[in-house]
Amino acid sequence: MKQFLDIAIPKLTLLAIFVKKPATFVAVLPATIAVSTVVSYDAVWTLFWWFFIGDLISGLGGSYCEWKKSNHKERWFFGKGEGFSSDKAKKMGVKLIVYLLVPQLLINLQTTLHLKNFKYARISDAEFELATCVVLFFCLIEGFSIFHENLPKCGFDLWKSVKKMIGFYKEIKNEIKEE
């Protein structure tokens, strides 16, 4: 019976050590605090690159669809500004440079000034670096560009479809209330 009780009832030896010697609690506390979760900057960059490539591809597709519908003078899509031009490529290059420099500047700023990470408990238990927050904002910009600007030019308007579904839902809800 004693062996069964020894297995079934926990001894809580760590708690007993903390009660007998409170100084050991001070030694363990910093290690516990240092283990807080921080959102992976590299993983957010991977997500951002997918958004960036998606914006590039959907932007080319949108430009091609607009070029195809118009009365284009040039025979080729890659030409003097009717389809995809060097001016659009320059704008994409400037956007890429901004996307690369701003997070690096924020990393340097956060390191130099020893700024703390952000934590917003309503959204996540993890902490966010300044640069990670900015890259997530860039993901939102690219997502907006893909779904609100480029895909409607190709004939796929996600917002219009969502609005139709919400309207249909409201109609059905009103019909159910009436009955």
ZATI-177602 format. One line per field, with one value per atom (N, C-alpha, C): x, y, z; residue in three letters; atom name. Coordinates in Angstrom, 2 decimals, decimal comma, padded with zeros to 5 digits, m for minus. Each point is the difference from the previous one (the first is absolute). Layout:
% residues N
x	X;...
y	Y;...
z	Z;...
aa	ALA;...
at	CA;...
END
This chain:
% residues 179
x	000,81;m000,81;000,86;001,12;000,88;000,58;000,35;000,52;m001,07;m001,23;m001,09;m000,21;000,02;m000,15;001,18;001,20;001,18;m000,12;m000,61;m000,17;m001,17;m001,09;m001,22;000,07;000,64;000,05;001,33;m000,05;001,25;000,71;001,31;000,79;000,19;m000,07;000,18;001,31;001,08;001,30;000,48;m000,26;000,43;m000,71;m001,28;m000,74;000,53;000,35;000,57;001,34;000,80;001,30;m000,24;m000,99;m000,29;m000,47;m000,76;m000,47;001,15;000,86;001,12;001,09;000,30;001,06;m000,53;m000,59;m000,57;001,03;001,27;001,03;000,11;m000,35;000,06;m001,06;m001,11;m001,05;000,53;000,84;000,59;000,91;000,67;000,90;m000,77;m001,19;m000,79;m000,86;m000,42;m000,92;000,50;001,25;000,43;m000,04;000,29;m000,05;m001,44;m000,94;m001,40;m000,47;000,40;m000,40;000,63;001,22;000,72;m000,56;m000,89;m000,53;m001,23;m000,40;m001,20;000,12;m001,11;m000,04;000,07;000,85;000,11;m000,34;m000,82;m000,38;001,26;000,13;001,19;000,05;001,04;000,20;000,20;000,76;000,26;m001,29;m000,85;m001,26;m000,91;m000,01;m000,81;000,55;001,33;000,60;m000,38;m000,02;m000,41;m001,43;m000,88;m001,38;m000,05;000,79;000,02;000,46;001,04;000,50;m001,07;m000,80;m001,09;m001,01;m000,31;m000,90;000,60;001,30;000,66;m000,01;000,32;000,01;m001,43;m000,98;m001,40;m000,45;000,47;m000,34;000,64;001,23;000,69;m000,74;m000,33;m000,67;m001,41;m000,75;m001,36;000,02;001,02;000,14;000,29;000,88;000,27;m001,26;m000,72;m001,24;m001,05;m000,13;m000,96;000,36;001,29;000,44;m000,24;000,25;m000,21;m001,48;m000,87;m001,45;m000,49;000,48;m000,37;000,55;001,25;000,63;m000,75;m000,43;m000,69;m001,38;m000,68;m001,32;000,07;001,11;000,12;000,34;m000,07;000,42;001,49;000,80;001,44;000,63;000,94;000,70;001,19;000,61;001,16;m000,45;000,85;m000,31;000,35;000,99;000,50;m000,42;m000,26;m000,39;001,14;001,22;001,16;000,46;m000,37;000,30;000,21;m000,62;000,26;m001,00;m000,55;m000,86;m001,44;m000,41;m001,39;m000,24;000,92;m000,11;000,91;001,05;001,00;001,20;000,35;001,11;001,10;001,10;001,12;m000,36;m000,94;m000,44;m000,68;m000,82;m000,65;001,03;001,01;001,06;000,81;000,25;000,71;m000,79;m001,31;m000,84;000,03;000,00;000,07;001,35;001,06;001,34;000,10;m000,57;000,00;m000,78;m001,13;m000,82;000,78;000,74;000,80;001,11;000,64;001,06;m000,56;m001,16;m000,64;m000,34;m000,53;m000,35;001,23;001,15;001,22;000,66;m000,02;000,71;m000,73;m001,29;m000,74;000,10;m000,23;000,15;001,43;000,99;001,38;000,29;m000,51;000,17;m000,68;m001,17;m000,69;000,71;000,60;000,80;001,17;000,69;001,12;m000,47;m001,14;m000,55;m000,36;m000,65;m000,40;001,21;001,03;001,22;000,75;000,12;000,75;m000,65;m001,32;m000,71;m000,51;000,27;m000,43;m001,51;m000,73;m001,46;m000,56;m001,05;m000,62;m000,89;m000,28;m000,94;m001,42;m000,91;m001,40;m000,72;m000,98;m000,85;m001,41;m000,90;m001,41;m000,79;m000,39;m000,57;m001,32;m000,73;m001,27;000,21;001,13;000,28;000,82;001,08;000,92;000,73;000,43;000,82;001,47;000,33;001,39;000,36;001,29;000,50;000,39;m000,09;000,33;001,10;001,02;001,01;m000,57;000,60;m000,45;000,05;001,10;000,17;m001,03;m000,33;m001,00;m001,36;m000,33;m001,27;m000,06;001,10;000,03;m000,11;000,67;m000,09;m001,42;m000,67;m001,40;m000,87;000,29;m000,72;000,23;001,25;000,30;m000,79;m000,19;m000,81;m001,44;m000,52;m001,35;m000,09;001,01;000,02;000,00;000,85;000,09;m001,30;m000,59;m001,27;m001,11;m000,05;m000,98;000,23;001,27;000,33;m000,44;000,21;m000,37;m001,52;m000,71;m001,43;m000,91;000,48;m000,87;000,35;001,26;000,42;000,25;000,81;000,45;m001,00;m000,52;m000,92;m001,29;m000,58;m001,18;000,30;001,23;000,36;000,00;000,28;000,01;m001,39;m000,99;m001,35;m000,44;000,83;m000,36;m000,04;m001,22;m000,17;m000,47;000,93;m000,29;m000,95;000,24;m000,85;m001,44;m000,19;m001,34;m000,70;000,75;m000,55;m000,38;000,85;m000,29;m001,23;m000,11;m001,17;m001,28;000,07;m001,17;m000,39;001,00;m000,30;m000,62;000,50;m000,56;m001,43;m000,22;m001,35;m000,95;000,45;m000,82;m000,32;000,99;m000,19;m001,04;000,08;m000,96;m001,42;m000,14;m001,32;m000,59;000,80;m000,49;m000,36;000,82;m000,26;m001,32;m000,26;m001,28;m001,19;000,16;m001,09;m000,31;001,03;m000,21;m000,72;000,35;m000,64;m001,48;m000,32;m001,38;m000,89;000,55;m000,81;m000,16
y	m001,19;001,19;001,26;m000,03;001,15;000,33;m001,01;000,24;000,63;m000,44;000,57;001,47;000,35;001,38;000,86;m000,56;000,75;000,37;m000,86;000,27;000,95;m000,19;000,75;001,44;000,23;001,33;000,66;001,15;000,66;000,57;000,01;000,47;001,52;000,62;001,44;000,47;m000,68;000,33;001,38;000,45;001,33;001,08;m000,19;000,94;000,01;m001,17;m000,09;000,73;m000,12;000,71;001,50;000,48;001,44;000,51;m000,82;000,42;000,03;m001,03;m000,07;001,02;000,18;000,91;000,94;001,14;000,92;000,59;000,00;000,53;m000,81;m001,27;m000,80;000,45;000,56;000,52;001,16;000,83;001,14;m000,49;m001,12;m000,53;m000,57;m000,53;m000,63;001,02;001,07;000,96;000,63;000,49;000,59;m000,99;m001,25;m001,00;m000,19;000,10;m000,14;001,19;001,17;001,20;000,06;m000,46;000,07;m000,95;m000,90;m000,99;000,51;001,25;000,51;m000,13;m000,29;m000,26;001,30;000,03;001,14;m000,51;000,75;m000,39;m000,02;m001,04;m000,19;001,01;000,80;001,01;m000,68;m001,10;m000,72;m000,60;m000,53;m000,59;001,08;001,18;001,11;000,45;000,01;000,36;m001,02;m001,27;m001,03;000,25;000,30;000,34;001,23;001,01;001,22;m000,27;m000,82;m000,27;m000,68;m000,87;m000,62;001,05;000,94;001,09;000,87;000,28;000,86;m000,66;m001,27;m000,74;m000,10;m000,24;m000,03;001,33;001,12;001,32;000,23;m000,44;000,14;m000,77;m001,24;m000,84;000,52;000,33;000,50;001,38;000,81;001,30;m000,15;m000,93;m000,27;m000,52;m000,90;m000,53;001,09;000,88;001,10;000,96;000,33;000,88;m000,64;m001,32;m000,69;m000,01;m000,24;m000,01;001,37;001,05;001,36;000,30;m000,41;000,24;m000,75;m001,23;m000,83;000,60;000,60;000,58;001,34;000,69;001,34;m000,09;001,15;000,08;000,33;m001,00;000,22;000,19;000,93;000,28;m000,93;m000,37;m000,88;m001,45;m000,74;m001,41;m000,84;000,44;m000,78;000,63;m000,84;000,45;000,76;m000,51;000,68;001,02;001,25;000,99;001,38;000,97;001,40;000,60;m000,78;000,56;m000,41;m000,65;m000,44;m001,22;m000,90;m001,20;000,13;m000,77;000,08;000,75;001,08;000,84;000,06;000,60;000,15;000,94;000,93;000,89;m000,79;m000,97;m000,85;m000,87;m000,46;m000,79;000,84;001,28;000,90;000,21;000,20;000,19;m001,24;m001,17;m001,24;m000,10;000,44;m000,02;000,95;001,19;000,97;m000,56;m000,62;m000,60;m001,10;m000,81;m001,06;000,57;001,08;000,62;000,53;000,63;000,49;m001,17;m001,08;m001,17;m000,63;000,11;m000,58;000,92;001,30;000,94;000,34;000,22;000,45;m001,02;m001,30;m000,93;m000,04;000,09;m000,02;001,24;001,14;001,22;m000,13;m000,62;m000,20;m000,99;m001,02;m000,93;000,74;000,82;000,78;000,97;000,65;000,93;m000,71;m001,15;m000,74;m000,51;m000,42;m000,47;001,15;001,11;001,14;000,62;000,17;000,65;m000,99;m001,29;m001,07;000,07;000,14;000,05;m001,40;m000,09;m001,30;m000,42;m001,30;m000,53;000,35;000,00;000,27;m001,29;000,10;m001,14;000,52;m000,52;000,39;m001,26;m000,16;m001,26;m000,36;000,96;m000,33;m000,74;000,25;m000,64;m001,27;000,10;m001,12;000,06;m001,16;m000,04;000,24;000,00;000,18;001,49;000,25;001,37;000,26;001,27;000,41;001,04;m000,18;001,04;001,10;001,18;001,10;m000,39;m000,60;m000,37;m001,05;m000,93;m001,01;000,64;000,99;000,72;000,70;000,61;000,71;m000,98;m001,14;m000,99;m000,56;m000,18;m000,42;001,07;001,26;001,09;m000,04;m000,27;m000,14;m001,16;m001,09;m001,12;000,44;000,85;000,53;000,85;000,82;000,83;m000,87;m001,01;m000,89;m000,79;m000,47;m000,72;000,88;001,26;000,94;000,20;000,14;000,19;m001,21;m001,19;m001,20;m000,11;000,07;m000,32;001,18;001,22;001,14;000,73;m000,10;000,72;m000,93;m001,03;m000,80;m001,06;m000,80;m001,07;000,52;001,14;000,51;000,36;000,42;000,28;m001,28;m001,13;m001,29;m000,62;000,61;m000,52;m000,74;m000,03;m000,66;001,05;000,41;001,03;m000,66;m000,24;m000,67;000,82;001,31;000,86;m000,01;000,03;m000,02;m001,32;m001,10;m001,31;m000,08;000,53;m000,01;000,84;001,18;000,86;m000,71;m000,72;m000,75;m001,08;m000,70;m001,05;000,59;001,14;000,64;000,46;000,58;000,42;m001,17;m001,12;m001,21;m000,51;000,03;m000,44;000,87;001,32;000,92;m000,25;m000,27;m000,29;m001,26;m001,03;m001,27;000,20;000,75;000,27;000,75;000,99;000,75;m000,89;m000,90;m000,91;m000,95;m000,45;m000,91;000,73;001,26;000,78;000,25;000,19;000,27;m001,21;m001,18;m001,23;m000,40
z	000,00;000,00;000,00;000,72;000,07;m001,37;m000,77;m001,35;m000,89;000,13;m000,78;000,35;001,28;000,43;m000,45;000,00;m000,45;m001,48;m000,78;m001,43;m000,22;000,74;m000,24;000,52;001,11;000,59;m000,36;m000,66;m000,36;001,22;m000,06;001,13;m000,03;m001,17;m000,15;000,62;m000,34;000,60;m000,41;m001,21;m000,42;000,83;000,24;000,83;001,43;000,52;001,34;000,08;m001,04;m000,02;m000,02;m000,77;m000,04;001,36;000,73;001,33;000,99;m000,03;000,94;m000,33;m001,28;m000,42;m001,08;000,37;m000,99;m000,97;000,36;m000,88;m001,30;000,02;m001,22;m001,01;000,50;m000,88;m000,83;000,58;m000,71;m001,11;000,20;m001,03;m001,18;000,24;m001,06;m000,74;000,64;m000,58;m001,30;m000,12;m001,28;m001,16;000,24;m001,07;m000,48;000,90;m000,37;m000,83;000,36;m000,72;m001,39;m000,14;m001,27;m001,05;000,37;m000,92;m000,74;000,17;m000,66;m001,52;m000,63;m001,43;m000,79;m001,00;m000,91;m001,39;m000,73;m001,35;m000,88;m000,77;m000,82;m001,15;000,02;m001,05;m001,35;m000,02;m001,25;m000,58;000,86;m000,48;m000,58;000,62;m000,53;m001,34;m000,16;m001,29;m001,07;000,36;m000,97;m000,46;000,94;m000,33;m000,91;000,35;m000,80;m001,43;m000,17;m001,36;m000,85;000,61;m000,76;m000,42;000,90;m000,37;m001,10;000,11;m000,98;m001,38;m000,07;m001,27;m000,54;000,91;m000,42;m000,57;000,60;m000,51;m001,36;m000,16;m001,29;m001,09;000,27;m001,00;m000,29;001,07;m000,24;m000,65;000,30;m000,65;m001,49;m000,34;m001,42;m000,70;000,70;m000,58;m000,19;001,00;m000,11;m001,11;m000,11;m001,09;m001,35;m000,09;m001,27;m000,38;000,99;m000,29;m000,46;000,65;m000,43;m001,38;m000,26;m001,29;m001,10;000,30;m000,99;m000,33;000,98;m000,23;m000,72;000,11;m000,59;m001,48;m000,66;m001,40;m000,01;000,23;000,11;m001,38;m000,03;m001,26;m000,17;001,12;m000,05;m000,17;m000,68;m000,22;001,22;000,79;001,12;001,32;000,98;001,34;000,67;m000,14;000,56;m001,03;000,24;m001,02;000,56;m000,63;000,30;000,99;000,88;001,03;m000,08;m001,07;m000,08;000,88;000,02;000,83;001,19;m000,01;001,07;m000,53;000,66;m000,48;001,04;m000,38;000,92;001,14;m000,22;001,06;001,12;m000,35;001,01;000,72;m000,72;000,61;000,99;m000,35;000,91;001,28;m000,13;001,19;000,89;m000,61;000,76;000,71;m000,66;000,61;001,18;m000,14;001,11;001,18;m000,29;001,06;000,72;m000,73;000,59;000,88;m000,46;000,80;001,31;m000,05;001,23;000,92;m000,58;000,80;000,65;m000,62;000,57;001,03;m000,25;000,87;001,29;m000,06;001,19;001,14;m000,22;001,13;000,56;m000,88;000,50;000,84;m000,41;000,79;001,36;000,03;001,27;000,91;m000,58;000,81;000,63;m000,80;000,53;001,09;m000,21;000,98;001,29;m000,10;001,19;000,77;m000,71;000,65;000,65;m000,70;000,52;001,23;m000,05;001,11;001,05;m000,20;000,92;000,24;m001,07;000,09;000,20;000,78;000,28;m001,17;m000,03;m000,99;000,42;m000,98;000,26;000,33;000,88;000,31;000,16;m000,80;000,07;000,30;001,26;000,48;m000,67;m000,53;m000,64;m001,32;m000,65;m001,28;000,19;000,79;000,12;001,34;000,47;001,21;m000,32;m001,26;m000,42;m000,06;m000,03;m000,13;m001,46;m000,40;m001,36;000,04;m000,83;m000,16;m000,89;000,04;m000,85;m001,47;m000,41;m001,41;m000,42;000,89;m000,31;m000,21;000,83;m000,16;m001,35;m000,41;m001,27;m001,17;000,08;m001,08;m000,08;001,14;m000,03;m000,64;000,25;m000,65;m001,51;m000,42;m001,43;m000,61;000,77;m000,48;m000,25;000,91;m000,20;m001,26;m000,24;m001,20;m001,25;m000,01;m001,17;m000,18;001,11;m000,09;m000,56;000,44;m000,54;m001,48;m000,39;m001,41;m000,84;000,52;m000,74;m000,15;001,14;m000,01;m000,35;000,17;m000,27;m001,30;m000,43;m001,20;m001,20;000,20;m001,14;m000,45;000,92;m000,39;m000,63;000,45;m000,71;m001,46;m000,29;m001,39;m000,83;000,65;m000,69;m000,10;000,65;m000,07;001,25;001,03;001,25;001,10;000,38;001,01;001,30;000,90;001,26;000,86;000,10;000,84;m000,50;m001,30;m000,57;000,34;m000,08;000,33;001,48;000,87;001,44;000,29;m000,64;000,20;m000,46;m001,12;m000,48;001,00;000,56;000,97;001,26;000,46;001,20;m000,28;m001,18;m000,38;m000,07;m000,57;m000,08;001,40;000,88;001,39;000,70;m000,21;000,62;m000,52;m001,31;m000,57;000,61;000,11;000,58;001,48;000,70;001,41;000,17;m000,87;000,06;m000,33;m000,98;m000,36;001,14;000,71;001,13;001,13;000,24;001,05;m000,31;m001,29;m000,41;000,18;m000,14;000,12;001,40
aa	MET;MET;MET;LYS;LYS;LYS;GLN;GLN;GLN;PHE;PHE;PHE;LEU;LEU;LEU;ASP;ASP;ASP;ILE;ILE;ILE;ALA;ALA;ALA;ILE;ILE;ILE;PRO;PRO;PRO;LYS;LYS;LYS;LEU;LEU;LEU;THR;THR;THR;LEU;LEU;LEU;LEU;LEU;LEU;ALA;ALA;ALA;ILE;ILE;ILE;PHE;PHE;PHE;VAL;VAL;VAL;LYS;LYS;LYS;LYS;LYS;LYS;PRO;PRO;PRO;ALA;ALA;ALA;THR;THR;THR;PHE;PHE;PHE;VAL;VAL;VAL;ALA;ALA;ALA;VAL;VAL;VAL;LEU;LEU;LEU;PRO;PRO;PRO;ALA;ALA;ALA;THR;THR;THR;ILE;ILE;ILE;ALA;ALA;ALA;VAL;VAL;VAL;SER;SER;SER;THR;THR;THR;VAL;VAL;VAL;VAL;VAL;VAL;SER;SER;SER;TYR;TYR;TYR;ASP;ASP;ASP;ALA;ALA;ALA;VAL;VAL;VAL;TRP;TRP;TRP;THR;THR;THR;LEU;LEU;LEU;PHE;PHE;PHE;TRP;TRP;TRP;TRP;TRP;TRP;PHE;PHE;PHE;PHE;PHE;PHE;ILE;ILE;ILE;GLY;GLY;GLY;ASP;ASP;ASP;LEU;LEU;LEU;ILE;ILE;ILE;SER;SER;SER;GLY;GLY;GLY;LEU;LEU;LEU;GLY;GLY;GLY;GLY;GLY;GLY;SER;SER;SER;TYR;TYR;TYR;CYS;CYS;CYS;GLU;GLU;GLU;TRP;TRP;TRP;LYS;LYS;LYS;LYS;LYS;LYS;SER;SER;SER;ASN;ASN;ASN;HIS;HIS;HIS;LYS;LYS;LYS;GLU;GLU;GLU;ARG;ARG;ARG;TRP;TRP;TRP;PHE;PHE;PHE;PHE;PHE;PHE;GLY;GLY;GLY;LYS;LYS;LYS;GLY;GLY;GLY;GLU;GLU;GLU;GLY;GLY;GLY;PHE;PHE;PHE;SER;SER;SER;SER;SER;SER;ASP;ASP;ASP;LYS;LYS;LYS;ALA;ALA;ALA;LYS;LYS;LYS;LYS;LYS;LYS;MET;MET;MET;GLY;GLY;GLY;VAL;VAL;VAL;LYS;LYS;LYS;LEU;LEU;LEU;ILE;ILE;ILE;VAL;VAL;VAL;TYR;TYR;TYR;LEU;LEU;LEU;LEU;LEU;LEU;VAL;VAL;VAL;PRO;PRO;PRO;GLN;GLN;GLN;LEU;LEU;LEU;LEU;LEU;LEU;ILE;ILE;ILE;ASN;ASN;ASN;LEU;LEU;LEU;GLN;GLN;GLN;THR;THR;THR;THR;THR;THR;LEU;LEU;LEU;HIS;HIS;HIS;LEU;LEU;LEU;LYS;LYS;LYS;ASN;ASN;ASN;PHE;PHE;PHE;LYS;LYS;LYS;TYR;TYR;TYR;ALA;ALA;ALA;ARG;ARG;ARG;ILE;ILE;ILE;SER;SER;SER;ASP;ASP;ASP;ALA;ALA;ALA;GLU;GLU;GLU;PHE;PHE;PHE;GLU;GLU;GLU;LEU;LEU;LEU;ALA;ALA;ALA;THR;THR;THR;CYS;CYS;CYS;VAL;VAL;VAL;VAL;VAL;VAL;LEU;LEU;LEU;PHE;PHE;PHE;PHE;PHE;PHE;CYS;CYS;CYS;LEU;LEU;LEU;ILE;ILE;ILE;GLU;GLU;GLU;GLY;GLY;GLY;PHE;PHE;PHE;SER;SER;SER;ILE;ILE;ILE;PHE;PHE;PHE;HIS;HIS;HIS;GLU;GLU;GLU;ASN;ASN;ASN;LEU;LEU;LEU;PRO;PRO;PRO;LYS;LYS;LYS;CYS;CYS;CYS;GLY;GLY;GLY;PHE;PHE;PHE;ASP;ASP;ASP;LEU;LEU;LEU;TRP;TRP;TRP;LYS;LYS;LYS;SER;SER;SER;VAL;VAL;VAL;LYS;LYS;LYS;LYS;LYS;LYS;MET;MET;MET;ILE;ILE;ILE;GLY;GLY;GLY;PHE;PHE;PHE;TYR;TYR;TYR;LYS;LYS;LYS;GLU;GLU;GLU;ILE;ILE;ILE;LYS;LYS;LYS;ASN;ASN;ASN;GLU;GLU;GLU;ILE;ILE;ILE;LYS;LYS;LYS;GLU;GLU;GLU;GLU;GLU;GLU
at	N;CA;C;N;CA;C;N;CA;C;N;CA;C;N;CA;C;N;CA;C;N;CA;C;N;CA;C;N;CA;C;N;CA;C;N;CA;C;N;CA;C;N;CA;C;N;CA;C;N;CA;C;N;CA;C;N;CA;C;N;CA;C;N;CA;C;N;CA;C;N;CA;C;N;CA;C;N;CA;C;N;CA;C;N;CA;C;N;CA;C;N;CA;C;N;CA;C;N;CA;C;N;CA;C;N;CA;C;N;CA;C;N;CA;C;N;CA;C;N;CA;C;N;CA;C;N;CA;C;N;CA;C;N;CA;C;N;CA;C;N;CA;C;N;CA;C;N;CA;C;N;CA;C;N;CA;C;N;CA;C;N;CA;C;N;CA;C;N;CA;C;N;CA;C;N;CA;C;N;CA;C;N;CA;C;N;CA;C;N;CA;C;N;CA;C;N;CA;C;N;CA;C;N;CA;C;N;CA;C;N;CA;C;N;CA;C;N;CA;C;N;CA;C;N;CA;C;N;CA;C;N;CA;C;N;CA;C;N;CA;C;N;CA;C;N;CA;C;N;CA;C;N;CA;C;N;CA;C;N;CA;C;N;CA;C;N;CA;C;N;CA;C;N;CA;C;N;CA;C;N;CA;C;N;CA;C;N;CA;C;N;CA;C;N;CA;C;N;CA;C;N;CA;C;N;CA;C;N;CA;C;N;CA;C;N;CA;C;N;CA;C;N;CA;C;N;CA;C;N;CA;C;N;CA;C;N;CA;C;N;CA;C;N;CA;C;N;CA;C;N;CA;C;N;CA;C;N;CA;C;N;CA;C;N;CA;C;N;CA;C;N;CA;C;N;CA;C;N;CA;C;N;CA;C;N;CA;C;N;CA;C;N;CA;C;N;CA;C;N;CA;C;N;CA;C;N;CA;C;N;CA;C;N;CA;C;N;CA;C;N;CA;C;N;CA;C;N;CA;C;N;CA;C;N;CA;C;N;CA;C;N;CA;C;N;CA;C;N;CA;C;N;CA;C;N;CA;C;N;CA;C;N;CA;C;N;CA;C;N;CA;C;N;CA;C;N;CA;C;N;CA;C;N;CA;C;N;CA;C;N;CA;C;N;CA;C;N;CA;C;N;CA;C;N;CA;C;N;CA;C;N;CA;C;N;CA;C;N;CA;C;N;CA;C;N;CA;C;N;CA;C;N;CA;C;N;CA;C;N;CA;C;N;CA;C;N;CA;C;N;CA;C;N;CA;C;N;CA;C;N;CA;C;N;CA;C;N;CA;C;N;CA;C;N;CA;C;N;CA;C;N;CA;C;N;CA;C;N;CA;C;N;CA;C;N;CA;C;N;CA;C;N;CA;C;N;CA;C;N;CA;C;N;CA;C;N;CA;C;N;CA;C;N;CA;C
END
